[in-house]
Amino acid sequence: MPDKPSSSTSSTPKKSTSVRVKGQKINKEQRKETQEKFLKSFAANGNVRVACMAAGVDRSAVHYWSEHDDQFNMRYNLAKEDVNDTIRAEIFKRAVIGEERYVTSMGKVVYYENKPLTIREKSDTLLMFHAKSRMPEYRDKQPEVNIHTEINTMANQAKNELLADLAAAIDNEDKEPSNQS
């Protein structure tokens, strides 16, 4: 009977995205080819892990290239922006243009004149997110907190209390008779 894995270890081992043996170096030409594979895959799917697997490298290699290879870093950032633009376009399409959906009744598609009946559905939620990203007047308003005003108010209040206590102490001292013999 096999031992149960301890609770601190995962039952599914982490699969490495790299096809190279750890520590094995690649030459400049291989690196450029690998970077090209990574960037092509990343632009197509927008997922770093999937792109690493397609290129046969570990995520740490991508981080290293970003930090040490200015040309790769520029192309990677452009690819990120392309992915973001693709997402924005899909949000716009679903929010403004909408998507055709089949009309169903009791789990079956409804037909009208021997054609499936459809309705164009738009997403109010995606439209609001799109509006918030583009137009400041639709963004959630954050309450403005002026910490300096609050600190000054608290300091003035504490100062006034101290002055009142000091005045009361001096007043009490003047009222008490001296016991001098």
N, C-alpha and C positions, 0 to 999 in steps of 0.2 A: 504494500500500500504506500503510494508516494506521500511525502510530507506536504502539508498544506503550506502555501507561501505565507510568510509573516505579513501582518497588517501594514508594515511599513514599506513593503515592496509591492509593486504592481504585478498583477497576474499576467499582463501582456507586456513583453519586453519592448523597450523603445527601439524602433527600427531606424537605423541610420540612413540618412539620405545619400551619403557618399558611397561611390563605388570603388574609390581608391582605398588602399590600406592606409590606416592612420599614420601620419608622418611622411608619407610618400610625396615627394615634390613633383610638380609638373613643370614642363618648360614653358617659355613665353608663348609659343604658338598654341600649345594645348590650352593654356590659360585663356587666351583670346577666344578660341573655339568654345570652350566651356562657358565663358561669360556670354558669348553670343547665344548659345543654347538657353542659358538661364534667362536672358533678357527677352528672347522670343517667346519662351513659355510663360514668363511672368506677364508680358503684354497680352497674351492670349487668355490667361485665366485669372490674373490678379492675385495669385496666391503664392507666397514665398516658398512654402514647404513643397508644394507641387512643382514649382519651377526648379527648386533645388534637386528634387528627385529626377526630373527630366534631364537636368544637366549632370547629374551624378556627383554633386558636391554637397557639403554640409552647410547649414545656415551660417556657421561661423566664417566660412570662406567669403560669403557675400558681405558680411560685416567688415571683414578685413579689406576686401577690395574697395568697399565704400570709403573706408578711412585712408587707404594708401594709393588708390588709383583714381586720379581726378577725372579721367575720361570715362571710366566705368561709372563713377559716382554721378556724373552729369547725365549719362544715358539712363541710369537706374532711376534717378529723380524724374526725368522726362517720362519714363515708362510708368512711374507711379501716378503722374499727372494724367497720362492717357487713360489709365485704369479709372481714376477719379472722374474723368470726363465721361467715360462709358457709363459709370454708375449714375452720374447726373443726368445723362441722356435717358436712361431707363426710368429714373424717377420722374422726369418731365413727361415721358411718354405715358406712363401709368397714371400720373396725376392729371394731366391736361387732355391728352388724346383719349386715354382709356384703353381697355382691352375688351374684345368681343368674348362674351360668355354665352354658352347655351342656356336657354331657359329650360328648367326641369320642373316636373310635377310628379310627385310620388316616386321620385328616384329615376324617372325616365325623361328623355329629351322630348320637348314639345315640338310638334311639326305644324307648320301652317302652309297650305298649298304644296304639300310634299317636300317642303324644305325645312331644315331645322330652324327653329326660331331662336334668334340671338338678341342680346341686349349689350350695349356698350357700358361697361362699368368703369368709373373713375375712382381714384383714391383721394378722399379728402385729407387723410392723414399725410400722405406723401406730398400733396399740394401745400399743406401748411409747413412741412419741413422745408420744402423748396423755397417758399416765401420767406421763411425765417433766415435761410442761408443767404438770400439775395437782398432782402429789404430790411434794414434796421428797425423800421417802425413795427414789424411783426415779431420781433424777438422778444423773449420774456424780459421784462424789466427787473433788474436787480436793484434792491433797495440800496441807496447810497448811504454809506456809513462814513462819517467823518470822525475818525478816531481821535484826532487832535481836539476837536470840540468836546468830545466826551471826557477825555483826560483832563482838559482845562476845567471843565465843569466840576469834576470830582476833586481836583486839586483846590479849586476855590472854595468848595464846600468844606473840605477838610481844614483849610486855612481859617475860614470863618468860625468853625467849631473850636479850633485851638485858641483863637483870639478871644472867643467868648469864655472858654474855660480859664484862660489867663486873667481876663478882666474879673471874673468871679473870684478867683483866688486872691487877687490884689484887693478886691473889695472886702473879702472876708478878713484879710490880714489887717486892714485899716480899722475894721469894726471891733476886733478882739483887743481887750485891754492888755497892756504889757504887764508882766509880772516882774518888774524890776524892783529890788529892794535896796 
